[in-house]
């Protein structure tokens, strides 16, 4: 469970962890709760010196999703900090803050 009370944007790990964010994610979170990781060798995230560390982390960022009890789907987003975001429930302001382009309807 990401949060007790629903929030569409959840800070998972601070950028203060630097190159250890992938390793800390693998150590600190129940990865069995995340979908899309079944075919990724997460052992590569054990230490930044592993030659497959960054490629594996990119695979995790591209494929991981978490579905909460209410069916809200979170994906990972890293912009220094590591976030779990539910794009569907984010406000336009939150999307803008994360650099997502908004689709404006023309009338």
Residue pairs with C-beta under 8 A, 6 or more apart in sequence:
1 68
1 69
2 10
2 12
2 66
2 68
2 74
2 84
3 10
6 68
6 70
6 72
6 89
8 72
8 85
8 86
8 87
8 88
8 89
8 90
8 91
8 94
9 83
9 84
9 85
9 86
9 90
9 94
9 98
10 74
10 83
10 84
10 85
11 81
11 82
11 83
12 25
12 29
12 76
12 81
12 82
12 83
12 84
13 21
13 24
13 25
13 28
13 81
13 82
14 81
15 21
15 80
15 81
15 82
17 24
19 48
20 48
21 78
21 82
22 45
22 48
22 53
22 54
22 56
22 57
22 60
23 45
23 46
23 47
23 48
23 53
25 45
25 60
25 82
26 42
26 45
26 46
31 37
31 42
33 66
34 64
34 65
34 66
35 64
35 65
35 66
35 67
36 63
36 64
36 65
37 60
37 63
37 64
40 56
40 59
40 60
40 63
41 52
41 56
42 56
42 60
44 50
44 52
44 53
44 55
44 56
45 53
45 56
45 57
45 60
47 53
50 56
60 76
61 76
61 77
61 78
64 75
64 76
65 73
65 74
65 75
66 73
66 74
66 75
66 84
67 73
67 74
68 74
72 86
72 88
72 89
73 86
73 88
74 84
74 85
74 86
75 84
75 85
75 87
76 82
76 83
76 84
76 85
77 83
77 84
77 85
77 98
79 98
79 99
83 98
85 98
87 95
87 100
90 98
92 102
95 102
96 102
